[in-house]
Structures are given as C-alpha cells and as structure tokens.
Amino acid sequence: MSIRTPLARVRGLGSAKSGTGHFWHQRLTALANVPLTIGFIVILVSLLGRNHAAVVQILGSPLVAIVMLLFIGSVTYHMKIGMQVVIEDYVHDETWKFAAVIANIFFAIIVAAAAAYAMLKLSFGV
Amino acid sequence: MANTDLSGAKNRPLSPHLSIYKPTLTMMMSIVHRVTGMALYAGTLLLVWWLLAAASGPNAYMKVQWFMGTLVGEVILFGYTWALIHHMFGGIRHFIWDTGHGFGPTEREWLVRVGLAGSIVTTVILWVVGYAVMGGSR
C-alpha cells in the first residue's frame, strides 16, 4: 500500500510508462542533428568522386571523424525514438508491437556500432 | 480500474480518421515528415555500407562508388539528400511550433511552403555543387 497520491504516481508517466523522456530526447537530438547534418553533407560533397586513399585520409582526420561520430550517435538515437513512435501508432497487436520495438532498438544499435567501428578503424587502424 | 468489462469496446464509435478530412498542405507535410524520417532510417544502411567499405579497402570502396554512379544509385542518393534536408527543415518548423509560435492560418501555410521550397532548392543546389566538385581533376 503506497501513501503516494494517484496524481504523484501518474505524473510524468503517460501511455509509454516513461513520461516525456522520449519527447525531450527527440528535441535534444533534433537540435544536435541540425549542425551535424550540415557538417555531414559538407563532408559528403567534399568526398564525391575522390579515390579510396583520399577518402580514408579525410574521413580519418580528427575534426571530420569527430563530426561523423557525433552525427552517427545523435542520428541513430533520434531515429530509434522516431521509429518507436511510428510503431506505437500503427502496430496495435501487443506481441507484434513488443517485437517491433525490440527489433527497432537492435537495428539502431547495430547501425550505430557498425558506422562508429568503421570511423574508428579509419581513424586509428587500417 | 473499477469496471473491467470491455465487451462493448469494439462497438464504440471511432473518431473520424484521415479519409474524412479535406487534404491540406500542413497535413501533407506532416505525413511527408514521417515518411522522410522512415526513409532516412532505411538509408542509414547506405551510410554504414559506405563507411565500412571505406574502412575495408579500395576494392570494397570501388563497389560502393560503382553503385552510387549507376542511375538507380544516383536516384537513391538524390532522394536520400532531399529526404535528409526536407526532414531537417521540417524539424526546424517543429521547433518554431514548439515555442508556441507560427500557428496562425497564414503563418502555418507560409512555414510549410518555405520548408518545401527550401528543401527542393537546397537539394538541387547541393547536387549542382556536387557535380561541379566531381567534375574537377582528382
């Protein structure tokens, strides 16, 4: 038996049982995505048509690699939250919804890990 | 919950869905924002392929360059850049709306028009610049 009031228990939770955390994180990563996406596009255009050696050299340089790593982190987290909203809106069967939410989290983490690994290898390894 | 009998739940009237409303530009842009978001989600696989190929070596990288040079590859890349920029413009519009501004009947129409025109113009400029860069001697 809890002595908390019903309002205190429900406050900040909402239908997703996690309150407005997703809303806030979606806005936070969206804000970060604006300069990072512009940086990513500048990097992409400057790499167009270059051969492998030049691409490796540019992608592995500190400033470019840091922008790319931040871009990868912010974008994959942003898209994980966004796709979860889509799943919660359109997948009504509880089992499928649960499976889709899990698959979405795994997909975002795999994309982030693979892209970050490639960037780190370009920076330190080869 | 006091009443757990949900037998009548299936018979309750539903609120009207999309099909009943006259399509408006703000509605279309809302849908496109979600669609571009989902397209970008799938498009991250291209990003991963590109970066892993660069990290793997010249042969793997040549395959990516070959694919991006085909008509299908260029269409996908063009669509990806437009989706990225359109979603970014849409996000900035949502930031304005988050502050409580821009909801007036003329303001909201103006915002979505600028977003749509801006994303198309920016994407075309980017590709023109991209081709100009590629045209140079490397």
Interface residues (C-beta under 8 A of the other chain):
Chain A: R27 A30 L31 N33 V34 T37 I41 V45 S46 L48 G49 R50 N51 H52 A53 A54 V55 V56 L59 M68 I72 V75 T76 M79 G82 M83 V86 V111 A114 A115 Y117 A118 M119 K121 L122 G125 V126
Chain B: R34 G37 M38 L40 Y41 T44 L45 L47 V48 L51 L52 A54 A55 G57 P58 Y61 M62 T81 L84 I85 M88 G91 I92 H94 F95 D98 L126 V129 G130 V133 M134 R138
